[in-house]
Amino acid sequence: MNWEIERKYRVTGSSYRQLATRCTYYKQGYISATPEATVRIRIAGDQAFITIKGATTGCSRQEYEYPIPVADASQMLDTLCLSGLIEKKRYLCPHAGHTWEIDEFLGENDGLTVAEIELSSESESFELPSFIGEEITDDTRYYNSNLACHPYKTWDKGK
């Protein structure tokens, strides 16, 4: 069984850009987005994937990801996905033995920047880079599947 174990944080500042080893444009949408399971279509640079994720427990969930042709992914994004696509730039930043993924959201989620770290276990220790802010692992508002239908620009930032 494949498991994804990740922690998620808000990002403060933009120093991650100077530390990044790569930046890739992503476009993704959801064929299904329920708490029990999501089915995502993603184009990442010149590659495309279909990903199935199970329900989140703690900071873990089942994940299955398979490459698909970019032309097929593009057609699925246009015709099969729920309304509200996610567009973002993902920066990869190595830090203290881990690679952080920093997502700068675009479009309706512009202004939101989130960092994720994938771990081998929920109890694995790691060092936070200086650009890491508040932990949001358990805040479902920050799930990409939620951002697709409830974009960051529509949030009441006063709460």
C-alpha positions in Angstrom: 0.0 0.0 0.0 1.3 3.5 -0.9 1.1 6.2 1.8 1.7 9.9 1.7 2.8 11.4 5.0 3.1 15.2 4.8 3.0 18.3 7.0 1.9 21.6 5.6 2.7 25.2 6.6 2.0 28.8 5.6 5.1 30.5 4.1 6.4 33.8 5.3 8.6 35.9 3.0 10.1 34.9 -0.3 13.6 33.7 0.6 12.7 30.2 -0.6 13.0 31.4 -4.2 16.8 31.9 -3.8 17.1 28.5 -2.2 15.1 26.6 -4.9 16.7 24.1 -7.1 13.7 23.9 -9.5 10.5 25.7 -10.3 7.7 24.0 -12.2 4.3 25.3 -13.4 1.3 23.1 -12.3 -2.2 22.9 -13.5 -4.6 20.5 -11.8 -8.2 19.7 -11.3 -10.4 17.1 -9.5 -12.7 14.5 -11.0 -13.8 13.7 -7.5 -13.2 15.6 -4.3 -14.8 14.0 -1.2 -13.4 13.6 2.3 -13.2 9.8 1.6 -11.2 10.0 -1.7 -10.0 12.5 -4.3 -9.1 11.8 -7.9 -6.8 14.5 -9.3 -5.5 15.2 -12.8 -2.3 17.2 -12.9 0.0 18.6 -15.5 3.4 19.4 -14.1 5.7 21.0 -16.6 5.8 18.5 -19.5 4.4 15.5 -17.6 0.9 14.5 -16.5 -0.5 12.3 -13.8 -3.7 10.9 -12.4 -3.6 10.6 -8.6 -6.0 8.9 -6.3 -5.8 9.8 -2.6 -7.7 8.3 0.3 -9.1 10.0 3.5 -6.6 11.8 5.6 -5.8 10.5 9.1 -3.4 12.7 11.1 -0.9 13.7 8.4 -1.2 10.4 6.4 -3.3 9.0 3.6 -3.2 6.4 0.9 -1.9 7.7 -2.4 -1.6 6.1 -5.9 -0.2 8.2 -8.8 0.3 7.1 -12.4 1.7 8.9 -15.4 -0.7 9.7 -18.3 -0.3 11.4 -21.6 -0.3 15.2 -21.4 -2.9 15.5 -24.2 -5.2 13.2 -22.2 -4.7 15.2 -19.0 -5.4 18.4 -20.8 -8.6 17.1 -22.2 -9.7 15.7 -18.8 -9.0 19.1 -17.2 -11.2 20.7 -19.8 -14.1 18.2 -19.8 -14.1 15.9 -16.8 -12.9 17.9 -13.8 -15.1 19.8 -11.4 -15.2 23.5 -11.8 -12.3 25.4 -10.3 -8.8 24.5 -11.5 -5.6 25.0 -9.4 -2.7 26.8 -11.0 0.6 27.2 -9.1 4.3 27.4 -9.3 6.1 24.8 -7.2 9.6 25.4 -5.9 11.8 22.6 -4.6 14.0 23.7 -1.7 16.4 21.3 -0.1 16.9 22.0 3.6 18.6 19.9 6.3 18.2 16.5 4.6 14.6 17.1 3.3 13.1 18.7 0.2 10.4 21.2 0.8 7.8 21.8 -1.8 6.7 25.5 -1.9 3.5 26.2 -3.8 2.9 29.8 -4.9 -0.7 29.8 -6.0 -2.0 31.7 -9.0 -5.4 32.8 -10.3 -8.2 32.7 -7.8 -5.7 31.5 -5.1 -3.2 34.2 -5.8 -1.6 35.5 -2.6 -1.4 32.1 -0.9 1.9 30.4 -0.5 2.1 27.0 1.2 5.1 24.7 2.0 4.9 20.9 2.3 7.3 18.3 3.5 6.9 14.6 2.9 8.1 12.3 5.7 8.8 8.6 6.0 6.8 8.4 9.3 4.5 10.7 11.3 7.0 10.9 14.1 10.0 11.8 11.9 11.8 14.9 13.1 12.9 17.7 10.8 14.2 21.2 10.9 12.1 24.1 9.8 13.6 26.6 7.3 13.4 30.3 8.1 10.5 30.9 5.7 8.1 28.5 7.5 5.2 30.0 9.4 2.0 28.6 11.0 1.4 24.8 10.6 -1.8 24.1 8.6 -1.6 20.3 8.2 -5.0 19.8 9.9 -6.8 22.8 8.3 -8.9 21.4 5.4 -9.3 24.9 3.9 -5.7 24.5 2.6 -6.3 21.2 0.8 -5.8 21.7 -2.9 -9.2 20.0 -3.6 -10.8 22.6 -1.3 -9.0 25.5 -2.8 -10.3 24.4 -6.2 -14.0 25.0 -5.1 -13.3 27.6 -2.3 -10.5 29.8 -3.6 -8.3 31.7 -1.3 -9.5 35.1 -2.7 -13.0 34.3 -1.4 -12.0 33.7 2.2 -12.8 36.0 5.0 -9.3 36.9 6.0 -10.5 38.5 9.3 -11.3 35.1 10.8 
